């Protein structure tokens, strides 16, 4: 099957939960060079974005390709719009979140798979799981590990040279998860810092904006203090050596963390491992887990079995701190393999799946 819009190649639309209506051509250029969530498909395909609540059947009919994010609360809209599409519109179901969100059978998920042409799982270890879900749904959809376009060149622009990091007297370690999410990454950093005065570590927690959508969190904290989560993390860790920073926007994230000596991401989830891709593009070693999928591909020497292998994480941290050749080899290996995740290659995989059918 070939694209419907012959004169322009194809037209593409991305659907997701956040409200909005915009296109790759009228949105910020800076976002196009750093965005690596579902919206990255908009820029990669030169397409448009619509929130589920704004989208209509009339909108859907304008496009050859619709990439629909599986926000669980929006699945009724996902199904309604997919069922309304004309024959020329190819429907790509993009798995959102972690695979554990789908491990219990859900009629809405089953129906969403059944009405799709392609199911794009975002973690290589989950492929067979979603393939079997498709069989249970009676779906003819092709289930593939396609992923999300990653702006390799845009992130590389924020790199700090490896020599600069190696020559720094203070070795700063970044904890990837929000500090109120989990603490296993912190345990590794604390052990390393406890042994060496030249090792410091920091992590992030969200500053709450005073929007109505945050009322549950303000109620939970019994306060309208926007720093409530940061203060809660400070009380939880009681570690003066841990620097707790307020989370910022995506553009600032790379400016703030490109000079870290290495990152810690002992992630238990089977999802799209953005931190691993970011570390590879920035040339920063990261200690991470098999479940990320990306870890084994980009950082095989610093990927541990699971989130509980704290001892292994500590030993890898010591080696990165002490062994210059090992540090360089970890960063260089990731550099050699990151292109497989680039926007160009991701788009090629999608189009081959959609149109190069036997």
RORO-925697 format. One record per residue: x, y, z of N, C-alpha, C in turn; residue in three letters. Coordinates in steps of 0.2 Angstrom, whole numbers, plus 5000, padded with zeros to 4 digits. Example, Ala and Ser with C-alpha at 12.3 -4.5 7.8 and 13.67 -1.06 7.14 Angstrom:
BEGIN
506649725039506249785039506649845039Ala/506449895035506849955036506450005039Ser/
END
This chain:
BEGIN
500449945000500050005000500450065000Unk/500250114996500650174996500350234999Unk/500650295001500350345004499850375000Unk/499250405003498750425000498850494996Unk/499250535000499350604997500050604993Unk/499950574987500450564982500850624981Unk/500550684980500950744978501450764984Unk/501250754990501650774996501950715000Unk/501950654997502250605000501750575005Unk/501650595011501150575016500950635021Unk/500450625024500250675029500150635036Unk/500350665041500450625047500150675053Unk/499750635058499450665064499650625070Unk/499850665075499950625082499450645086Unk/499150595090498650605095498950585102Unk/498750635107498950615114498550655118Unk/498650645125498150665130498150745131Unk/498750775131498850845132498450885127Unk/498050935129497650975124498051015120Unk/497851025114498251065109498151055102Unk/498351095098498251095091498851135088Unk/499351095085499951135082500251085077Unk/500751115074501151075068501851085069Unk/502251045066502951045066503251115063Unk/502851145059503051205056502951265059Unk/502451265064502251325068502451325075Unk/502851275077503051265084503751285085Unk/504051285091504651305093505251265090Unk/505751295086506251255083506651225089Unk/506751255095507151225100506851165102Unk/506151155102505851095105506051045100Unk/506051055093506151005088506850975089Unk/507351005092507950985093508150945100Unk/507650945104507650915110507150865112Unk/506550875109505950835110506050755109Unk/505950715114506050645113505450605116Unk/504850635117504250605119503850585113Unk/503250575114502750555108502750615103Unk/502850675105502750735101503350735096Unk/503850695097504450695093504250665086Unk/503750625086503450605079503250655075Unk/502950715078502650765074503250795070Unk/503850815074504350845070504750795065Unk/504750735067505050685063504750675056Unk/504050675056503650665050503350735047Unk/503650795050503350855048502650865048Unk/502350835053501550825054501250875059Unk/500650855061500250895066500150855072Unk/499950895077499750865084499050885085Unk/498650845088498050855091497950825098Unk/497650855103497450825109496750785107Unk/496750725111496150685110495450725110Unk/495450765115494750805116494650855110Unk/495150875106495050925101494950885094Unk/495150825094495150785087494450765086Unk/494250765079493650745077493750695071Unk/493250665069493250615063493450655057Unk/493250715056493350755050494150775050Unk/494450785056495150795057495550725054Unk/495350675057495650605055495750595048Unk/495150615045495150595037495650635033Unk/495950685036496450725032497150685031Unk/497250635035497850605036497950535033Unk/498550525031498750455029498950415035Unk/499350445039499650405045499350445052Unk/499050405056498950435063499350395068Unk/499750425072500050395077499650415084Unk/499350365087498950375093499250345099Unk/499350395104499650375110499150335114Unk/499350285118498850245122498850275129Unk/498650335130498550365137497850325139Unk/497950285144497450245146496750275147Unk/496750335150496150375151495850395144Unk/496150395139495950425133495750365128Unk/495750305130495650245125494950245122Unk/494450275126493750275123493850325117Unk/494150375117494250425111494650395106Unk/495250355108495650325103495250275099Unk/494850235102494450185099493950225094Unk/493550275097493050305093493350335086Unk/493950365087494250405081494550355076Unk/494850295079495050245075494550215071Unk/493950205074493450165070493050215065Unk/493250275066492950325061493350335055Unk/493950315055494450335050494250305043Unk/494450335037494350315031494850255029Unk/494750225024495250165022495950185021Unk/496050245018496750265017497150285023Unk/496850295029497150315035497450255039Unk/498150255039498450195043498550215050Unk/498250175055498250185062498750155066Unk/499250195069499850165073499650175080Unk/499650125084499550125091500150125094Unk/500350185098500950195101500950175109Unk/501250125111501150105118501450165123Unk/501050185127501250235132501350205139Unk/501950235142502050215149502450145149Unk/502350115155502750045156502249985155Unk/502649935153502249875151501849845157Unk/501949865163501549835169500949865169Unk/500849925165500149955165499649915161Unk/499949865157499549825152499449755154Unk/499749735160499849665161499249635163Unk/498749675166498049645167497649655161Unk/497249605158496849615153496349675154Unk/496349715149495949775149495549785142Unk/494849775143494449775137494549835132Unk/494749895135494849955131495549945127Unk/496049915130496649905127496549855121Unk/496249795123496049745118495749775112Unk/495249815113494849845107495349895103Unk/495749935107496249975104496749945099Unk/496949885101497349845097497049815091Unk/496349795092496049765087495849815081Unk/495849875083495649925078496249965074Unk/496849945076497449975074497749935068Unk/498149965064498549935059499249915061Unk/499549955065500149935068500149955076Unk/500449905080500549925087501349935088Unk/501549995090502250005091502350005098Unk/502749945100502949945107503649975108Unk/503750005114504350055114504850025119Unk/504849955120505349925124505449855121Unk/506049845119506149775115505949715119Unk/506049715125505849655129505149645130Unk/504749695128503949685128503649665122Unk/504049655116503749635110503349575110Unk/503549515112503149455112502549465117Unk/502549505122502049515126501449545122Unk/501649605119501049635115500849595109Unk/501349555106501149515100500549465103Unk/500649435109500149385111499549425113Unk/499549485116498949525117498549535110Unk/498949545105498549555099498249495096Unk/498549435097498149375096497549365100Unk/497549385106497049375111496449425108Unk/496649485105496149535103495849515096Unk/496149455093495849445086496049495081Unk/496649525083496849585078497349555073Unk/497349585067497749575062498349625062Unk/498349675067498849725067499549695068Unk/500049725065500749705065501049735072Unk/501349695076501649725082502349725081Unk/502649785082503349795080503649835086Unk/504349825086504749875091505049925086Unk/504649985086504850045082505150095086Unk/504950105092505150165096504950235095Unk/505250275097505150355096505750385093Unk/505650435088506150465085506650505090Unk/507250495090507650535095508150585091Unk/508150645094508550695090509250695092Unk/509650645089510350635091510750705090Unk/510650735084511150795083510950845088Unk/510350855089510150915093510350905100Unk/510350845103510550835110511350835110Unk/511650815105512450815105512650885105Unk/512250935103512451005104512651035111Unk/512350995115512451015123513050975126Unk/513350935122513950895125514450945129Unk/514750915134515350935137515850885136Unk/516450915134516950865132517150815137Unk/517350755135517450705140518150725144Unk/518550755141519150775144519050825150Unk/518550875149518350915154518050885160Unk/517650825159517350795164517950755168Unk/518350725164518950685167519350725171Unk/519550785169519950825173519650865179Unk/519050865179518750895185518950865192Unk/519050905197519250875203518650845207Unk/518050875206517450855209517050815204Unk/516950755206516550705201515850705203Unk/515350745199514650755201514250695198Unk/513850665202513450605199512750625199Unk/512350615194511650635193511250575195Unk/510750575199510250525200509650545195Unk/509450495191508950515186508250515188Unk/508050475193507350475194507150535199Unk/506550555199506350605204506450565211Unk/506650605216506850585222506350555226Unk/505750565225505150535228504850475225Unk/505250455219504950395215505350335218Unk/505950335219506350275221507050305224Unk/507350255228507950275231508550235230Unk/508450185226509050135225509650165221Unk/509450215217510050255213510450295219Unk/510050325223510350365229510850315233Unk/510650255234511050215239511650195236Unk/511750195229512350185225512750245226Unk/512450305225512850365225513050385232Unk/512650365237512850375244513450335246Unk/513450275244514050225245514650255242Unk/514650275236515250305232515450365236Unk/514950415238515150475241515450465248Unk/515150415251515450405258516150375258Unk/516350355252517050325252517550375249Unk/517250425245517750475242517450545243Unk/517850585245517650655246517550695240Unk/517850665235517850705228517250685224Unk/516750645227516150625224515550665227Unk/515250695223514650725225514050705221Unk/513450715223512850685219512250735221Unk/511850735216511250775216510650735212Unk/510050765214509450735210508950785210Unk/508350775207507850815206507150805209Unk/506750855211506050845213505650895210Unk/505050885209504550935205504350995210Unk/504451055207504151115210503351115208Unk/502951125212502151125210501951185208Unk/501651195202501351255200500651255203Unk/500451315204499751325208499251325202Unk/499151265199498651255195498051215198Unk/497451215195496951175198497051105197Unk/497451085192497551015190498050985196Unk/498351025200498750995205498450995212Unk/497751005212497451015219497550955223Unk/497550895220497650835224498250835228Unk/498850855224499450855228499450905233Unk/499250965232499251015237498850985243Unk/498250955242497850925247498250875251Unk/498650835247499050785251499550815255Unk/499850865253500350895257500050945262Unk/499450955262499051005266499451075266Unk/499651095260499951155259499951175252Unk/499951245251499951275245500651295243Unk/501151265247501851285246502051245239Unk/502351285234502551255228503151205229Unk/503551215235504151175236503951115240Unk/503351105241503151045246503450985244Unk/503550965238503850895236504650905237Unk/504950955236505650965237505750965245Unk/505350995249505450995256505350925259Unk/504850885256504750815258505350775256Unk/505650785251506250745249506850765254Unk/506850825255507450845260507350815267Unk/506750805269506650775276506750695275Unk/506550665269506650595268507350575268Unk/507750615265508450585264508950615269Unk/508750665272509150695278509950685277Unk/510150705270510850695268511050765266Unk/511450795270511750865268512150865261Unk/512450805260512850795254512450795247Unk/511750775248511350765242511050835240Unk/511250855235510950925232510250905229Unk/509750935231509050925228508850985224Unk/508750975218508651035213507951025211Unk/507651085209506951085206506951065199Unk/506551025197506551005190506351065185Unk/506651065179506551115175506351095168Unk/506351135163506051115157506651075153Unk/506451045147506850995144507451025141Unk/507451085139507951125136508551135142Unk/508251155148508751175153509051105156Unk/508651055155508950985158509650975155Unk/509750975148510350965145510851005147Unk/510751075148511251125150511451105157Unk/511051085161511151075168511551005170Unk/511450955165511750895167512250865162Unk/512450905157512950875152513650875155Unk/513750905161514450905164514450855170Unk/513950815171513950765176514450715174Unk/514850685179515350635178515050565175Unk/514450545178514050485176513350495179Unk/512950455176512250455178512050395181Unk/511550395186511350325189510550325187Unk/510350265184509650255182509550175183Unk/509450155189509250095191508550085190Unk/508250085184507550085183507250015182Unk/506650005186506349945186505849935180Unk/505749985176505149985172505349965165Unk/504949935161504949915154504649965150Unk/504950025148504650075145505250105140Unk/505050165138505550205133506050235138Unk/506650215138507250235142507550295140Unk/507250355141507450415138508150435141Unk/508250425148508850445151509450405148Unk/509350345146509950305143510150335136Unk/509650355132509750385126510050455127Unk/509850495132510150555133510850555135Unk/511050505139511750495141512150475135Unk/511950435131512250415125512450475120Unk/511950515119512050565115512450625118Unk/512450625124512950675128513650645129Unk/513750585128514350555129514550545136Unk/513950525140514050515147513950445149Unk/514350415153514250345155513550345160Unk/513250295159512650285164512650215166Unk/512450205173512350135176511650125176Unk/511450075172510650065171510549995171Unk/509949975169509649905170509449875164Unk/509449805164509249775158508549795155Unk/508049805160507349815159507249875154Unk/507749925154507749985150507749965142Unk/508049905141508149885134508649925130Unk/508649995131509250035128509950015131Unk/509849995138510549985142510949935138Unk/510649875137511049825134511349845127Unk/510949885123511149905117511749965117Unk/511650005121512050065121512650065127Unk/512450035132512950035138513049965141Unk/513249915137513249845139513749835145Unk/514249875145514749865151514449895157Unk/513949935157513749965164512949955165Unk/512749905162512049885163512049825167Unk/511649825173511649775178510949735177Unk/510849685180510349635179509649675181Unk/509649705187508949735189509149785194Unk/508549815196508649875200508849865207Unk/508949795209509149775216509849765216Unk/510249765211510949745211511349805213Unk/511249825219511649885222512349875222Unk/512549815224513349805225513649805218Unk/513349775213513549785206513649855204Unk/513149895205513049965204513650005207Unk/513849985213514350025217515050005213Unk/515149945212515749915209515849955202Unk/515349955198515349995192515550065193Unk/515250095198515350165199516150175201Unk/516350135205517050135207517550135201Unk/517350085196517750075190517750135186Unk/517150165185517150225181517550285184Unk/517550285190517950335194518650325193Unk/518850265193519550255194519950235187Unk/519550205182519850175176519650225170Unk/520150265168520050315163519850275156Unk/520250225155520150185148519450155148Unk/519250125154518550105154518050155153Unk/518150215157517650265156517550285148Unk/518150295145518150315138517850265134Unk/517950195135517650145131516850145132Unk/516650155138515950155139515550215135Unk/515850275135515650325132515650325124Unk/516250295122516350285114515850235111Unk/515750175115515350125113514650155111Unk/514350195116513750225116513650265110Unk/514150305109514250355103514150315096Unk/514450255096514550215090513850185088Unk/513350185093512750145092512150185093Unk/512150255094511650295096511250305089Unk/511550305084511250325077510650285076Unk/510650225078510050175077509450205080Unk/509450255084508850275087508650345084Unk/509050375079508950435077508250445073Unk/508050505073507350515070507350485063Unk/507850495059507850475052507750395052Unk/508150355056508050285055507450265058Unk/507150295063506550275066505950285061Unk/505950345057505450355052505550305047Unk/506150285045506250235040505950165042Unk/506050145048505750085051504950085051Unk/504650145052503950155052503650145045Unk/503950185040503750185034503850115030Unk/504350075032504450015029503949965032Unk/503749975038503249935041502549945038Unk/502450005037501750025034501650015027Unk/502150025023502050025016502449975012Unk/502949945015503349895012503149825014Unk/502449815013502149745015502249695009Unk/502349635011502349585006501749575003Unk/
END
